[in-house]
Amino acid sequence: MRVKLLTTISIFTYQLSVSQTEKVLNGKVLSQNMPLNKVEVINKTAKTSTRTNELGEFSILVRPKDSLLFFSKDYSFKRLKISQDNIDQNNIMVNMILKPEELDEIVITKISFPKVKVADENSTIVPLPPISNSGVYSGGIANGADLLAIFSLFRKKDKKAKAKFNELDFKKLAEATVPLDFFTNDLKIMPEEKDLFLQFCDADPQAKTLVERKNLLYTMDFLITKNKEFKKLNSGIKN
């Protein structure tokens, strides 16, 4: 009887340890039935990551209840909670949605042209522009607007607008890449505190490095670390 009991306990313990062991999960990332290459697949729970190949395929170690994140700069962020059924099936399909295209900001200045009055019977007839030495009309317009100068003005404004659009700080990076529920559910940051918290993170010299690397996993780890400092600072101010 004792031998049977020990055997039963051993089998149960073995099954429990096997169920908690990481297993390789295979899957494929698509968008409109087209495979996506170089999508970053992150196991947020285990803090590991991989990327999809040219066929959109990936393999990553997971356990039940692990949280997988799928990130690509041109597509909307995707989150998936792994279940035992996903692991048993071992062939998950993830569909990502293309982000709307963002247009560059263009600043248009007011351009005023001289008003044209209707001619009356006392108006003076304006002669045509002089004919060139070759005897052919040059095509110019008397007192016309300088189109070259106007075109140059628009190009300068467009360059300034593009330069302004391309400026990126840590606050913009976090708002563009990190999902909103990560701040509320994981970091427990209230919506009214989010702006102040990101400014607090941006003051850290490491934030500049993260802006250059643009790695979502490192960014999220950095936010978790700074959140602890932010909470301590807040509690100290309240006390």
Buried (B, 14 or more C-beta within 10 A) or exposed (E): EEEEEEEEEEEEEEEEEEEEEBBEBEBBBBBEEEBBBEBBBBBBBBEBBBBBBEEBEBBBBBBBEBBBBBBBEEBBBBBBEBEEEBBEEEEBEBBBEEEEEEEEEEEEEEEEEEEEEEEEEEEEEEEEBEEEEEEEEEEEEEEEEEEEEEEEEBEEBBEEBEEEEEEEEBBEBBEEBBBEEBBEEBBEBEEEBBEEBBEBBBEBEEBEEBBEEBBBBBBBBBBEEBBEEBBEEBEEEEE
